[in-house]
Amino acid sequence: MPNLVNRMVVREYADMLSGEANLLVVSFHGLDMPSNEMLRNRLAEKGVPLRMVRNKLVGRVLAERGVEFEGETLLGNTAIAWGDAETVISAAKVLTEKDAKKLGVKLKGAILDGKPLSSAEAVQLADVPDKETLRGMLLGVISGPARGLACVLNALPSSVARVIQAHADEGGE
């Protein structure tokens, strides 16, 4: 039977992750305090909470939710960043930037919509465009055919007008 402190920590982790099916597992090995604060501040600007966790206890909370990581995901100094899908993607972008890589921060895994992701898949989350970029791309896809049709319909009268103007410039009737 776990001791009182472990039960309290497990309850706190369960409350912290309640309703959130998205998180990043981050390796926090060898960070000094100024680097840690800088990284936490950059994540806070994006609205992403980051917390150091006890591996076995957070593993227990995730196992109760039916999610388990493979291999060494929950070994060593571990922190988690959690939130909705867009928040986790923003965190992945911050944690894979050059400055974070210099500090030795690595993504060890992720959970997105209740599905565990490997380290490589977690890094790929940083390549997912944000919501505004996706909206712009969708707008371009939707408006592209209409723009092409407008150009084609406009081309016929304008080309006829150019032929008539060229004929008039030659002095023809």
C-alpha positions, 0 to 999 in steps of 0.5 A: 500500500502506498504511503500517504504522500504518494497517494496525495501526489497521485491524486494531485496528478489525476486532478492536474490531468483530469479532462486533458487527453494531451500531454508532452513528456520532456527530458529535463536532465542537466538544466540549471535554474536560469535555463529552467526559468527561461524555458518555463517562461517561454512555455507560459507565454504560450499558456502551457503549464510544465511540471516535474513529475515522479515517473512511477506515480504519473505512470500509474495515473496514466495507466488508470486512464488506459494509456501506457508508454513503451520503453524508457519514456518515463525514466530519468528527470521527467517533466510534463506539459499538458493542455488541449491539442493546440497547446501541446503543439505550441509546447512542442514548437517551443521545446524543439527550437534551437535554444531548447535543444542547446539546453539538452531538452528532449521530447521523450513522448506524447499523448495526443487525443488519448493515443501515446506517441513515440519520441519521433512522433512527438517531435513531428508535432512541432511541424504541425501548423497552428490554427490560423495558418491552417485556416489560411491554407483552407481558404486558399484551397477553397478560393483557388478554383473560383479565382481560376474560373474568374481568370478564364472568364475574364480572359476571353473578352480581354483577348477579343478587346486586344485583337480589336485594338491591334486591328484599329492601331494598324489602321484597319476598319 
